[in-house]
C-alpha cells in the first residue's frame, strides 16, 4: 500500500488562495492517475480534480473549473492543488487518492480547508 499524506489546508478568507500538497510514500504512485477529492459536512466525498500519469491531461469538477489547478511531480512523489478565488462552499476536508480511488491503498487523514470571513 501507498501512504498518502495531505497538507497545506487552513483558514482563509473568501477570495483567498491555498496550495495543498499530497506526499506519497512509494514510487509506484507515478503509475496511476491521481486526484483531489473533498468532503463537506453532511455530503458525500467528491472528486474535484484529476491528473493523468504524465500530467498531459487534467479534469475538473464544474464547481472548481477556472479556480483550481492540479499538478504533480513524480520525482518527488507529490501531487499539488492550487486553489484560488476560494469560496465558502469550498470548505471541506480535502484528500488525495488515485483515480479511481483505492488503487494503491486507503485514504489519508486529509487536510481541512475552511473559507470564512
Order of alpha helices (4+ residues) and beta strands (2+ residues): beta-beta-beta-beta-beta-beta-beta-beta-beta-beta
